[in-house]
Amino acid sequence: MKVPAFCNVGRCIREYDLASGQTFLEGAAVVLANGEVSECSADPATVLGFALHDAGADPFTTKILVAVAKAHSTFFIEGDRAPTTADIGDAYGIAKDADGIWYLDTTDTSNTRAEVVDVDLVRGLFEVEILAANRQFA
């Protein structure tokens, strides 16, 4: 089973209006534009945070709860491979797979968006912080 991205340290959870037509899943990387949240595009330059539930899920049909990426906020996220302790301190891109689940793309070292601050070798998860240059709210 794939695990959607979820918050760990420095939790800052906010409710926002949901842009119309959004169909993203829990754990999606999202961005705020014109007062509404939508899913990030590929190689997002700006990341507000990660969605805490599917877009349009009851009882939040027009709202979305977001774990906001701020300084020192960390998130657990799966990667395209198993993490190792050698990943700590490295920065990678984030991407969405064919099932709509966002993951850490360790093959992308040019469009970096997240720095690995720790790894959970038991659960096979990366603990990441969104890079300051890519946080919507630094």
C-alpha positions as CSV (number, residue, x, y, z in Angstrom):
1,M,0.0,0.0,0.0
2,K,1.3,3.4,-0.9
3,V,1.4,6.0,1.9
4,P,0.5,9.6,1.2
5,A,2.8,12.3,2.5
6,F,1.9,13.3,6.1
7,C,3.2,15.9,8.5
8,N,5.5,15.1,11.4
9,V,7.4,18.0,13.1
10,G,6.2,21.6,13.3
11,R,2.6,21.0,12.4
12,C,0.8,24.0,11.1
13,I,-2.6,23.0,9.8
14,R,-4.8,25.5,8.0
15,E,-8.2,25.3,6.3
16,Y,-8.4,26.9,2.8
17,D,-11.0,27.3,0.1
18,L,-10.7,24.5,-2.6
19,A,-10.4,25.6,-6.2
20,S,-13.2,24.1,-8.3
21,G,-12.6,20.9,-10.3
22,Q,-9.8,19.6,-8.0
23,T,-9.6,15.8,-7.7
24,F,-6.3,15.3,-5.9
25,L,-5.7,12.7,-3.2
26,E,-4.7,13.0,0.4
27,G,-1.0,13.8,0.6
28,A,-0.9,15.8,-2.6
29,A,1.5,18.7,-2.8
30,V,-0.7,21.9,-3.1
31,V,-0.3,25.6,-3.8
32,L,-2.5,28.6,-2.9
33,A,-3.5,31.0,-5.7
34,N,-6.1,33.7,-5.6
35,G,-7.3,32.5,-2.2
36,E,-7.9,28.9,-3.4
37,V,-5.9,25.7,-3.1
38,S,-5.1,23.5,-6.1
39,E,-2.7,20.6,-6.7
40,C,0.8,21.5,-7.7
41,S,2.0,20.9,-11.2
42,A,5.0,18.8,-12.1
43,D,8.3,20.1,-10.6
44,P,6.4,22.8,-8.5
45,A,8.3,26.0,-7.9
46,T,6.1,26.8,-5.0
47,V,4.6,24.4,-2.4
48,L,2.1,25.5,0.2
49,G,2.1,22.1,1.9
50,F,0.4,18.7,1.7
51,A,-3.3,18.0,1.6
52,L,-4.6,16.2,4.7
53,H,-7.6,14.6,2.9
54,D,-8.8,14.0,-0.6
55,A,-10.2,17.0,-2.5
56,G,-13.9,17.4,-2.1
57,A,-14.2,14.7,0.6
58,D,-17.1,15.0,2.9
59,P,-17.6,17.1,5.0
60,F,-15.0,19.3,3.3
61,T,-16.6,19.6,-0.2
62,T,-15.4,23.2,-0.7
63,K,-12.6,23.4,1.8
64,I,-9.2,21.6,2.2
65,L,-7.1,21.1,5.3
66,V,-3.4,21.6,4.5
67,A,-0.3,20.8,6.6
68,V,1.6,23.9,5.7
69,A,5.3,23.7,4.8
70,K,7.1,26.2,7.0
71,A,10.7,26.5,8.3
72,H,11.4,23.4,10.4
73,S,8.2,21.6,9.4
74,T,8.9,18.0,8.3
75,F,6.9,15.5,6.4
76,F,7.2,11.8,5.9
77,I,7.0,10.7,2.3
78,E,7.6,7.6,0.3
79,G,10.3,7.6,-2.4
80,D,11.0,6.0,-5.7
81,R,13.3,3.6,-3.8
82,A,14.0,2.7,-0.2
83,P,15.8,5.3,1.9
84,T,19.3,4.9,3.3
85,T,21.1,7.0,5.9
86,A,23.3,8.3,3.1
87,D,20.2,10.3,1.9
88,I,20.2,12.5,4.9
89,G,21.2,16.0,3.9
90,D,20.5,15.4,0.2
91,A,17.8,17.3,-1.7
92,Y,15.5,15.8,-4.4
93,G,12.5,16.6,-6.5
94,I,8.9,15.6,-5.7
95,A,6.6,14.0,-8.2
96,K,3.2,12.4,-8.6
97,D,2.9,8.8,-9.7
98,A,0.2,7.3,-12.0
99,D,-2.0,6.6,-9.0
100,G,-2.0,10.2,-7.9
101,I,0.4,9.7,-4.9
102,W,3.2,12.2,-4.4
103,Y,6.6,10.8,-3.7
104,L,10.3,11.9,-3.3
105,D,12.0,11.5,-6.7
106,T,15.6,10.6,-5.8
107,T,16.5,10.5,-9.5
108,D,15.7,14.3,-9.8
109,T,18.6,16.2,-8.4
110,S,18.2,19.3,-10.6
111,N,14.6,20.3,-9.7
112,T,15.1,19.9,-5.9
113,R,12.2,20.7,-3.7
114,A,12.8,18.8,-0.5
115,E,15.8,18.1,1.7
116,V,16.0,14.8,3.6
117,V,16.4,15.5,7.3
118,D,16.0,11.9,8.5
119,V,14.9,8.4,7.3
120,D,12.6,5.8,8.7
121,L,14.3,2.6,7.7
122,V,11.6,0.4,9.3
123,R,8.7,2.0,7.4
124,G,10.7,2.9,4.4
125,L,9.9,6.6,4.5
126,F,12.0,9.8,4.0
127,E,11.5,12.6,6.5
128,V,11.8,15.8,4.5
129,E,11.6,19.6,4.8
130,I,10.5,21.6,1.8
131,L,13.3,23.9,0.7
132,A,13.0,27.5,1.8
133,A,13.1,28.7,-1.8
134,N,10.1,26.6,-2.6
135,R,7.9,27.2,0.5
136,Q,5.0,29.4,-0.3
137,F,5.2,30.8,3.3
138,A,8.8,30.9,4.2
